[in-house]
Amino acid sequence: MAFPPVIDLTSPDAPALIDEACRNVGFFQVVGHGIPQSLMDSVFDVADRFFGQELPAKMAWASPSPEIERGYSAKGTEGLAYSLGLEQPPDLFEAFTMGRDPLPDDPAYHTTEHTLFAENIWPDQPADLRPTLIEYWDNAERVVHRITSLMAVALGLDSNYFEAYTDKAVEAVRINYFEGRPGDTALPNQMGIGAHTDYGIVTVLLADQEPALQVYTKDEEWVYVAPVPGALVVNVGDLMARWTNDRWRSTLHRVMPVLSDDNSVRRRRSVPFFHEGNFDAIIECLPTCTDAENPPKYGPIKGGDHFYAKTMSGRLLEAADAESTLGEREKALKS
């Protein structure tokens, strides 16, 4: 049986299946999403060619500041478990991050607060990196809005409910890349990506077939995600958990080092599309997720402030004022 559950976005049962998956796991897979396999293959191909370059060539396209999530990030510069207060060696991945391109001529995308809408940093090689990722962005954005429409129906809301909160969203596509060079090994307790919850509304992940992603289940076990060929993996973020008053789970997950027999790191690629919502969106308990016996657990929060605090606390900086949601996350850190 596939884990997490597989849902066809074209099925009339999709809203009910999404609700069940989000209540029990916080993760699910989607097929019927309409992104061509050829495009998904092209994303992995261009990633292999970019990350296959020597480090100085990649560092030329690094962000000028940890506060600007654009361009190249070298291995060892982030530790996502820090966002939950866990101390361990920095993560093994390197990454390339892009935002919307081009930025629309709209004040919502040009706020100077927190630099969440910074201009992209585009390498000159491979030449097809930029057009490939922009094409993938357009497709992934279409899919994420289809998913949030189905989520709204699952929550007893109008299908367009979330659009007013996400029509000018903070979003990013990030290629996470894991591959050791000769002599590289993993340190004790070093993760590909450390245990964390995603910070925003929903994440749509394109991942290769290398087993590495693990989800912390209600049974307090780490279980490997097994992506179905051609499927995308979807998970609920912290803001959606708050919105639903914890009806839906923002589930702890991590990426294990993919090691060969000599403890060297094998190649793995994953490409999350992070859908965080509008910078100034006020997130508070949905009317369908509270009643007299289930009052709101969390006060209103501005989406952009929450996202910035969580992001900065994962980048080897002083911990920002980042809130967690469920107490079970802290329990899970002891596992």
N, C-alpha and C positions, 0 to 999 in steps of 0.2 A: 504494500500500500504506500502511495506517495506521501512524503512528508516535506513541507506542509501540504494541506489539501489543494487540489487543482480545481479551478473554477473557470468555466467558459463564459467570457464576458457577453457572448451573444445569447446565453440561455435566459429564459424568463425566470428561472430559479436563482439567478445570480445574486440579487439582493439578500435573500434568505440565507444563502450559502456564505456570503460575505459576513453577515451578522454572526453566524455560528462560528466561523473561523476567527473573527476578531475577538469574540468573547472568550474562546477557549485557547487560542494559540497566539493571536496577534500577528500571525504570518499566514499568507496563502500564496498560491501560484496562479497565474492567469494565462490562459490560451484564448484564441479568438481575438487577439489584440490588434491584429492587422499590420504589425511591423514586419517587413519582409526579412526572411532569414538572410538574404544576401546583404542587407544593410547591417544586421547584427554581426555577421562575419567580417564585414569591412571595418567595423569599429575595433574588433579584436586585432585585425591585421595591422591597422594603422597604429594601434597601441604598441604592438610588438616592435614595429619599426622605430617609433619614437623612443621607447624605453630601452631599446637595444643599443642606443648610442652611448658613448663614454660619458662619464659624469660631468666633466666640464662643459660639454655641448648642451647637456640638459640644464645645468645650473645657470646658463645664460638666460633662461626663461623663467627663473624663479621669481616669486613675489618679492617686492621690495620690503614688505612688512608682514609679520604674522597676522595682522588684522585684516589683510587683504587676501581673501581666499581665491586666488587666481594663479594660473600658470603652474609651474613645476614645484613639487615639494619632495625633498630628498628623504631617503630612509633615515629614521631616527629623529625626525623633527617633530613628531606628534606621538601622543599616547592617549587613545580615546578613553581608556579606563580612568584617566585622571578626572574626567567629567563626572565620575561618581566617587571620587576620592580614593581610588585604589592605587597603591604604589607598586610599580613593577617596571621592568626595562621598557624603553620606548619601542613603539611598534615597528614591525619589519617592512611595512609597505612603503613604496614611493607612489606618488600620485601626480595627476594632472587635472586641474579644475577649470571649468569654464562657467560663465553665466550667460544670460540672454545676450544674443548678438544679432544685430546691433541693439543698443539700448534705445527704447522708444523716446521720442521727444515729448516727455510727460514728466512733470515735477515729481511724481511718485517714484521715478527711477533715478532721480538725481539728487536725493537727499545726501548730505555729507555726514549724517549721523551713522556711525558704526561701519561705514564703507561696505555695506552689504550689496551695493549695486555698482561695484567697481568695473572699469573697463577690462576686457579680456587681454590676456598676454598670449600672443600666438607665435609659436616657433616657426622658423622659415622652412624647417624640415621635420617630418615629411610634408611635401607640398599639399597633399590631400588631407592632412589632419583637420584643418579648419572646415572645409566643406563637408567632410564626413561627419564630424561631430555636430555641426549645425543641422544637417539633415536628420541625424539621430535625435537631437533635441526636439525638433518639430514633431517627430513621431511620438516620442516619449511624453511630451506635453499633452498631446491629444489623448493618449492612453490614460494619463493620470486624471484628466478631467472626466473621462468616461467612468473611471473607478470612483471618483468622489461623487459623481451623479448617482451611481448605484448605491454608494454608501449612504447618501442622503435618504434614498428610498428605504433602505434597510433600517434607518433610524426613525421612520415614520414622518419624514419631512418632504417638502417639495423637492423634486429632482435637481432644481437649480439653486437650492438653499446655500450651498457653500460658495457659489460664484462671486457673491458680493464680498467675500472675505479672501478670495484667491485670484481675482482678475488681474492684479498687478503684483504677483507673488514674488517673494524672495525664493529663488530656485537656483539649483546648480546641478551640472553633470560633472561627476568626478570619476576618472579612471584610477582604480586602485590596482597596483601592479606589484607582484611578488616574484622575484627571481634572484637567487643567490648568484654571486660571482665566485670564481674559483677561490676556495679558502674560507668563504663565508659560512658561518654556522649560527644557529639560534642559541641565545643565552638561556639559562634556566628560567622558567616562568615567563619567557618572552613570547608574545602573541604576534600573529600576523596583523590583527587588529584587536585591541583589548576589549574586554567586556564593556558594553555600553547600551544605552537605548538611543534610538534616533530622536532628534530634537523637535521635529516639525509636525506636519499633518500626516503625510504618507510618503513612503519611499518606494520607488519602482526600480528593481535591480535586474540588470542583465549580467549573468554570471556564467563562466564556463563550467565544464563538468567535473573539475577537480574538487574532490570533497574537502571542504575547509570550513565553511560557515556552519556554526552551531547555534542553536536556539535553546534558551533555558526554559523548560516546560513547567507546567503546574505541578508535575510530579517531582520537581526539583532535580531534574536530570538535564545534562547537556546532550542534545540530539542533533545529529548532522542533517542539514538540509540537502535533499537530493533533487536538483532541478530537473524537471522533465524537459527533454529536448525541445527547443523552440519556445519554452515558457519563460515568463518573467516572474520574479519573486517580489511580492508586495508585503510591506509591513507597516503597522500603525506607529506613529510617532507620539512623543510626549504631549504635543498640543492637542492631538485628537483624543488621547486618553483623558486629558483634562476636560475637553469639550463634552465627552460622553460620560463624565462623572465616574470614570473607570469601568463603565460597562464594557468598553473595549480595552485591550491590553497593549501597552507599549512595552514590548517584551525585550528583556535582556538578551543580547547576542554577542558573539565574538567570532573571530576568524583564527583558526588554529594555523600554526606554521605547517606548510606542506613540505615535509622533509623526506629526503632520500635516505638510504641506509647509512650513509656517511654523515648524516645530520646536516647536509646542505639543503638549501631552500629551493624547491622546485617552482616552476612557473605557475602562477594563477592570475587570472584577470577577472575583475568585477567592475561594473559600471553602474553605480547608483544615480538615479535622478531624484534629487531631494526637493520635495514640494512643501514649502514652509509656510505659505500664506502671505498675505499682504503685510508689509512692515508695520503699519499702524492698526492692523486688525486687533480688536479687543476680543479675547477668547474667554468665554464664560459658559457655565453649564447650559447645555441645550435643553429646551423646554420639555422634550420627550424623554429626558434622561434623569428626571428628578420628580419626586412627589413628597408627600408629607412624611413618609417613612424612609425616604432616601434623599435627604437634603444635599445641596451642593457641597462637595468636599474641598473645593479650591475657589479662591477669589478670582476676580477678573485679572487678566495679564495681557500686556501688549506683546503680540507675537514677535516683533522684531527684537525687543529687549530680551525676551526669553532665549531666542535663538542665538543672539550675540553672546550672552553670558555662557551658554552651554558650549558654544564653539570655542571661545577663548580658553575655557578651562581644560580643553583637550589638546592645547598646543604648547605644552611645556612652559606655560606662563604661570604666574600666580593665579590660584583658583579664583575665578570670577564668582559673582553671586548667582549661582545656578541652582535652581530648584529641581529636585527629583519629584516623582509622583508617588508611586507605590512603595510602601515599606518593604515589600518583598524584594525589591532591587537590592536594598542594603543587605538583606539576608543572603541573597544570591552571591554577593561578593565573598562570603565566607566559604563558598563551596570549592 
